[in-house]
């Protein structure tokens, strides 16, 4: 069955509404939600009739779309899913879908040795693993590190669409230090993932500096269609060139960081460098190795260094050496107090 874009948007919106069991959803509520969603995607008013939503619900309940959605009516006016954790996004992959996926993977594997497709390797393996799990009903062979309880992931698709469509965001944001949420107008450029956390990066019209907002601190998202998106080029690779993590400082705050790792931990830094600028500058007779790299001194750099405990020694710059030494001394004092 051929589906147009507006119908898919309505199905997704109805699905999102019915997953929210803390609210009673009437037919008019669903009509309003679908109208608002279509306005956000189209940038204009789209007439959504009562009949359209009734047909959408009927189709979602049926097997025609493969959803078989357990939509029920209660109190003769409200709609909800009869299964608490149901979503149309969780439906199993059909045998026909599996065959198409298998054919697609085989086709992609033909191109993986070309430089243009060199980054497809990991994606192809993940697809193959997904197909294996679905076909054999066996546990996954590839286990991806993920945080199921991470807040804010529900905003990923909306933020992605805003970047693609160059829409200006109105974000209700509550940082860890704030007592209440603040509204931030953001012109989004990219989504950034680091250490299993997601961030939206962009500019505020009142601030020429880039802003980085954690998705898990976002309360809600809206769009300001009266504003035009800042039209300027942005290169994520260039922006993070001298940064570990997401905290980017100015170019004059790039430091030459020199550190030494003991023999047993040196292979970890060689096979997985802390940063792209990392180089070996000296190897000692005891097997320890001294490295250098040119990065911003930010929170993420300190976390990596501290994560190696007594296996690492910061040599330069002196202020970073003093900082790490102070943190370790304070940690030791805490252990000594508790033991006393």
N, C-alpha and C positions, 0 to 999 in steps of 0.2 A: 504494500500500500504506500503510495507516494504521500509524503507529509511536507507541508509548507512550513516555513520558518516560524510564522506566527502561531501555528498550531503547536509546534514543539515548545515554544515559549510558554503557551498557556498550560500545557501538560506539566512542564517543570514548575510553574508557579503554583498550580493546584497541588502538586506533590509537596512542595515546600510548605504550603499552608496547612495541609492535613497532617504533616509531621509534627506541627506545633499543637500539642494536646492540651496546652494551657489556655486555649481560646476556643470558643464556640464559633464555627464557621457556617454562616448562612449562605444561600446561593448568591445573594447580593454582595456579601463580603468577598466571595470568590471572583465575582464579576469585577469588583473594584480593584482587587489585587492584580488580576490579569490585565486590566486596563492600565494600571500604573506601570506594570512590568513592560508592556508593549510601548508605552510612552517613553520609558527609559531607553529601550533598544532602538526605537524608530525616531525619537525626537519629535514626535507629533502625536496628536490624539488619534487613537484607533478605536472605532466603535466595536465593543464586545457585547453581543446580545445575550439575553437569557438563554435562548435556544442553543447558542454556540456552546456555552458552558455545560448545559444539560447533555448535549451530544458528546462533549469532551469526556464527561464523567462516565457516560455510557460506554464509550470506546476504551477508556482506561480500565473499566471493569471487565471488558471482554478479552478474548484471546487474539483479537485482530492485530493488536500492537505487541502482543506477547507480555503485557503487563499483568493481566488478571488481578487488578488492584482491588483489595478488599474494602471498597468504599461503602459505608453504611450510612443510613439516615436515622437519627435518634431525636426524640421529642418532636417528630414530624416536621422538623425545619433545619436541623443542624447536620453537617456532614463531618465524617472523620474516618480514619482507617481503623478497621476492626482488629488489625494486628499492630501492636504498639511500635515495633521497630521497622515496619514496612516502608519501603521507598521504591519508586520505579527505577532508581539508579542501582538497586541491589538485586535486580532480577538476574537469574543465571543466564549464561551465554548459551544460545541454542546450537544444535548440531550444525546447522547451516552457517551460523556465525563462526563456529570453530573451523569449518572447512575453509571459509574465506580468510580467516586469520592465518591458518596454516599455509595457504597459497601465498599470502602477502609476505609472510616471514621468509619463505623460500625465495621469493622474488627479491626481497631486500638483501638476503645473504649473497646474492650475485654481485652486489655493488659495494660490499663492505670493505673491499681492498682499495677502492678508489679514494683518493684524498678528500674529495668532496663529501663522501659519506663515512669518513673515518670515525666520526663520533656516534655512528649508529650501532656500533658493536654491542654496547651495554644494553641499548634499547631492544635490540633483536633478541638477546639472551633472556631479557625479562619477558618478552612476548612468548618466546618458546617455553619458558617455565610456566607461564599462565596457561598456555594451551595444554601442557603436560598435566597440570593439576586438574583442569576441567575434564580432560579425556580419560584419565586413569583414576580419578578420585583419590589421588595419593598426595601426601604432604609436599609442599613446595621444595624444590631443590635449592633455589636461590632465596635466601632470607634477607630482606631489606630492613635496615635499621629505621624504625619509625616510632613516633610517639602518638599512640591512639588518643591519649587524653589531652593533647595540645589544643588550647583554645584558639579561635580565630581562623581555623582552616575553612570554615564555612564561607568566609569572605573571599577566598582565593579566586573563584570564577568571576565574581563581580569586579574585583580589582583587575584581573586579567582583561576582561572585556573593556573596562574603562581605559586601560592603557592602549589597547588596540584601536578603540574608537576615539581616542584623544578627548575624553570627558574629564571635566574638573570635578574633584570629589569634595564633599563636605563630610569630614570624619569626626565622629564623637570619640575622643581618645582620652584614656585615663592611664597616665604613667604610674609606675610603682610608687613614686613619691607624692603624687597629687591626691588631694582629698576628694576631689570631684572631677568629672570628665570635662574636657574643654573641646570646643569645636575648632577644627583645623581645616582650612581650605587648602587643598593640595592638588598640584598639577603632576600626576604620576608619570614616571618614566620607565621604571622596571620593578619586577619582583625579585627579591634576593633571598636565597636560602643559605643558612649557615648553622651548623651544629644542630640540625633538626628543628630549627626555628625559621619562620618566614617573616620577611620584612617588605614593606612598600617604600620605594625611594622616589622622591620627587621634590618639587619646589613650592614654596608659599609665595604669593605675589608680594608680600611685605618683606620677604627675606630672600636675599640673593644666594644664600647658602643652600646646599642640598639638605633635605630632611630625610631621616630614616625612622620609620614607625614600625614597631613590632605588631604583627597581626593579633597576637594574644592579648594586646592591650586595647584593641579597638572594641568599642561598645556597639556602634552602629555606623552605617554608611548611607549617604545620600549623594545626589548629584546636583551640581549647580549649572544648569544648562544656559544660564544668562552669561556665563563667562567663557571666553575662548581659551583653549589650551595653549600654554606657552609653546611656541613653535621654535624649538632650538634643538640641535643635534645632541645626542647623549650616547657615549660609548662606555658601557659598563666595564669592559676590560681595562680601558684607560683609567676610569674613575677609581678602580680598586687595585691599580697596578702596584702600589706600595703599601697595601693594607692587608693585614690578617684579620678576617672577620668582617664586620660591618661598620665599625667606627672609623670614618675617614677624616683625617686631619689635613691641614694645609701643606703645600709642598715644602715650605721651610721647616716643617716639623718631621722630616724624614731623617732617621738616625741610622748610622752604621752600627748594627748590633753584632757583637762578637761573643760567642758562647762556646763552652767546651762540654762535650758529652763523654761519659766513661765508655769503656770498651763494649760492655754488654748492650748499651742503648744506642751506640753509634749507627748500627745498621738500620734502626727505625727512622732516623733522620735522613739517612742516605736514600733509602727506598721510598720514603714519603717525606719530602722536604717540608719544612715549616712554611716556606715561601719560595716563589719562583726565582728570587734573586739570591737564594742561598748557595754558597760555595764553600768547599773545603779549603782552608788556608794552611793547616798544619796537622801532621799526624805524629803523636808521641810514641815513644818506645813501649809504653804500658798499654797501648791499644786505644787510648782516648784520642778524640779528634776535635780540632777547633774549627768552627764554622764562622762565616760572616754573612750578613744579609742587610738589605737596606729597606727598612719598614718604618711605619708610624708606631710610636710608643703609645699603644692603646690598651684597653682592658683585656682584649682578646689575646694580645701578645703575652701579657703577664700570666693569664690563665694557662697558656701552653707551657710556659717556662715552669710555673709552679707545679704543673701536672707531672713533671719529671722528677720532682722531689730532690733527693741528694745526688741524682745521677747527672745533674747539669750545674754548670757554674757560669754566671754572666761575667764577662770580662770588661766589655765596653758596651755602652757609655757608662760613665761612673755613676750618674744619677739613677740609671736603671738598676745597676748593681746594688746601690744603697737601698733602693726601693724594695727589691726582692729580699735583700738581707733583713730589712726591717719587718717585712711580712712574715718571714720564717721565724724571726726572733719572737714576734708577738704570738705566733702559733705555738711555739715551744713554751712560752710563758703560760699560755692557757692550759697546756697539758700539765705543767708543773704545779699550777694552782689547784687543779682538780685532783691531782694525786696527793697533794698535801692535806 
